[in-house]
Amino acid sequence: MKGIRGISRLSKRFYASGSTGQSLAQPLAGLKRSPRADHAYQDVHVTKLPSGLVIASLENFSPASKIGVFIKAGCRYETPGNQGVTHLLRLASNLTTKGASAFKICRGIEAVGGSLSVTSSRENMVYTVDCLRDDIDTVMEYLINVTTAPEFRPWEVSDLTARVKLDKAQAADSPQIAVVERLHEAAYKNALCNSLYCPDHMVGNIQSEHLHQFVQNNFTSARMALVGLGVDHAVLKQVGEQFLNIRSGTGATGAKAAYRGGEVRVPSNSSFVHSAVVSQAAAAGTGQALAFSVLQHLLGAGPHVKRGGNTSSKLVQGVTQATAQPFDVSAFNASYSDSGLFGIYTISQPSDTSAVIKAALAQVKAVADGSVTAADLTRAKAQLKAQTLMSLETSEGLLEAMGTQALAEGSYRSSEEIAKSIENVTLTDVANAAKAFVSGKKCMSSSGNLVNTPFVDEI
């Protein structure tokens, strides 16, 4: 593809500089930098084009590259008439496009040892390719075809029905996924109530017209971010200008999420009861959202050691004291662009469910009443900072952080800035977050043998 071929030359510069014994951190040491190199090497560069498309990159001089297209096209943008369309879009990533057949996409990417994957959340869809940097031009061609020129041939879309059913069956086998999906269904009236999975009544009823219409409305330049690791920013910008300026405008305007609270109970013969109790929390990117994140780690965000018991968690300690035995209890926290959910998630035996839930809620109330010490707050901040920094150690985590921030804010906050913001959270901020949960309208989702599980109005 014209405009992409230059990317492959970067590896020659990388290996040539490496052969001289120079440090990888400063591969051009001793040479005059280009006038366009406004930032230090290995800084994240972000550019917003006039079309609204955001370009973000980090040249880490790795022999392997990762490039993603982030799009504001999560399931929250579905309508009652096309519910489940994003589930099929995830599965349709390797179908025939206007520039390549399904076989050519699969064969072409595998021939160079690359991979193409698609993930989605309630907010965004992410198309990602991995490859050796010598082969970026090849895989980028397929990435652009998949995101800008899908055909959605009716017979290929119809063949996806079996895979949709398999995905739904696998999700149903996971109590955690089922409880969280139903929690959102009960918590919101619209937008965020939409499931990541195609609802039963729409399985087999999503046609190619639904896919085309959804892409037309949501896959616009102003709703996209092109993000790369191991690529030159100038070349990535050129790719965005030439190939991703596909549609102007902001696309369909999604409805603002409306929290309502409520309850969903799914009885079964399972030997364990999974329950989540939440209230509305803060939107992502706000100071209050950061306070909820610190509160989550203060209460207990789950084991920090593989197969650990999380005995240092306030929730686990409180439940163990109340029931004389440990149970799996953790704080639940989810933040979105215009809303959020915070609460507790418990896994217990049916006979102990009521005691476990009430003991966990009592721990949150204790924090709201001011029982938190400075040592507790310091520990929680350290855990949150460690989790944030460790998530950026992998290419997947770093690409996700860059893409999510670029899409939401048009910029990127360094790990140092994030750590400083976490450090600024006070005891009062955390107590206020706990008070917001305690006084907020509750929403509850439960699955299992619910004979001893309290209703939401009983807690």
Disulfide bonds with the S-S distance in Angstrom:
none
